[in-house]
């Protein structure tokens, strides 16, 4: 069976150069699903990601002000956009996707033992750590605006291996 790789991205903040580089990486890795942990910001960012032809599941972030239009674009471009949290089951792995504005909620999801993986964003810092059986992954900020490091991640759903990749923005 082919490996099931997911592309993890967060905090794009309208940086289309970063989005384009992330999409190239995801295509190079033959990613079949992108998880976006919020802070798309404008609907044109969602549109750009969706036009790549890779299935996308995402959530809103705290900087996504134009929620109504984001939802309209999501419907138009067949993006599964959720307001607070998305739960996904792939290869018998339960994954939670949340923006992560509250670190208490992120950690509570991990401690609940309901999920094998919790993917979140918001902090603009890449992170990989375990709480109990749950792996917490923050792919970092794709935009590179706050930390100066633009990153995305690839998750192998079968092995739960994670690889961080740097974007040149």
DANORPE-V975536 format. One line per field, one symbol per residue. ss: DSSP state (~ for helix, > for strand, _ for the rest). burial: I if it has 16 or more other C-alpha atoms within 10 Angstrom, else O. A space follows every 50 residues. Layout:
# DANORPE-V975536
ss=???
burial=???
This chain:
# DANORPE-V975536
ss=____>>>>>______~~~~~~~~~~~~~____>>>>______~~~~~~~~ ____>>>>>_______~~~~~~~~~~___>>>__>>>>>>__>>>>>>__ __~~~~~~~~~_____>>>>______>>>>>__>>>>>___________> >>>>>>____>>>>>>>__
burial=OOOIIIIIIIIIIIIIOIIOIIIOIIOOOOIOIIIIIIIIIIIOIIIIII OOOIIIIIIIIOOIOOIOOIIOIIOOIIIOIIOOIIOIOOOOOIIIIIII OOOOOIIOIIOOOOIIIIIIIIIIIIOOOOOOOIIIIIIIIIIIOOOOII IIIIIIIOOOOIOIIIIOI
